[in-house]
Amino acid sequence: MTPLRLHNTMSLQVEEFHSLEPGHVRMYTCGPTVHDFAHIGNFRTFLFEDLLRRVLLQNGYRVTQVMNLTDVEDRIIKKAAEHGQTIDEFTEKYIEAFFEDLDALRIQRAEHYPRATQHIFEMVSLIDLLTEKGHTYVSDDSTYFRIATFPRYGALSHLDVKGLKAGARVDVDDYGKDDPRDFVLWKARKPEEQSWETPLGSGRPGWHIECSAMSMKYLGESFDIHTGGVDNIFPHHENEIAQSEAATDKPFVRYWLHAQHLQDAVGEKMSKRLKNFSTLRDVIEQGYHPRAIRYALMTGAHYRSPLAFSAELLKAAEGAIKRLNEFAVRISPSPSGGGPGGGSDIPSPQRGQGQGGGRVLHLWDDALRDDLNLPAAVGHLFDFVREFNARLEAGTAAPEERAAAAAMLRHANEILDVIEFPQAIDAEVERLIGEREAARKRRDFARADEIRQQLLAMGIQLDDTKDGPRWKRVP
Ligand SMILES: [Zn+2]
């Protein structure tokens, strides 16, 4: 089995992945700034993180993922004031909308979604520690990080920091603000702005400090993976490294992964700053199913390549999902009970040979373990679908092979999560479980066992619990 390999922005190499703690991955993903509905381009990054999470899970890891919600920031404060609302009142609607959008795209939930406004104490403590160690200075009641005290600054973005103007500073923390100078940790209160009374004075935290404080609170001072979009590399992630490592004297993160931009059809980066703004909701309103959007953003290009967002891309995704759904129907056992007859040879994608699911399963897994190459994995899947369809038409696919193909498709769908399996399978499973229970009641254990084997052949594992039988799909 090939090991899992991931591209690390720090080394610019594809590296073999090893978690700090065996079997457990701790990962931090920069979340949305909740001042508006999230832009479709943000979801390319969130879907890349969903892909990463699912591949880690499929490779047997337990995952603890943290995604922050940036709910204190210049635009939020400004807009909340315009609406005569507190920060919480203003952001509530957009936080709710964000989770609805995640669900629409079937993005698996992280374990923690900490909000900046609920971690002011942790941020103040971290700034205090940086001050104790001589990494900060105060100017006009705001506290700044002095980049000159952190010689490794620039390592992640591979920037030549010598050219950065020393002593200059910036107190704007707009998401994606591109300024190479000292950055603000704590901003002094401005009139009319919501603020917090702390030993640092009356004010509010800068954007960068929140991710250092919240990641280390939930994941420890050193953890495995930190992700974001490429526009986070500088200055945001560079600043996170400086703040965290200057405070702890420990390596902050082992693997930095970044997703490329989503572009519009003419190749311009799609963002709120440009006119081509469109939210996930806009795209759904144009009649596209969230599953097609999910598939398009995940498979349209490798996560490190730019992807052009277009109607053609979404139409191609719709077509691909339709073909996969049709294939799922063609290989499913018929509800009349004509499925494979059991016996000792239980097909599984691992055991299926040649024309069955075995070869494609290895190709699929290897492609994903090669820096999450989902476009390549999907290519292998469609080669298999084409070959297997030909065999179905020729009538040369044995029931065991069909079951193995179905198991392969379920395995692929653990990552894709777009295929609708025919309800007939579930109905058939329930019918067989009922028949097996009846057989057990009349002590016909041979028949009960036979049915268990038949279910296994369909890729269904049965567990007898004290509350009765439970079933699950085995990939
Ligand atoms: Zn962040």
Boltz pocket constraint, residues with backbone or C-beta under 6 A from the ligand:
constraints:
  - pocket:
      binder: B
      contacts: [[A, 29], [A, 30], [A, 31], [A, 207], [A, 208], [A, 211], [A, 236]]
      max_distance: 6.0
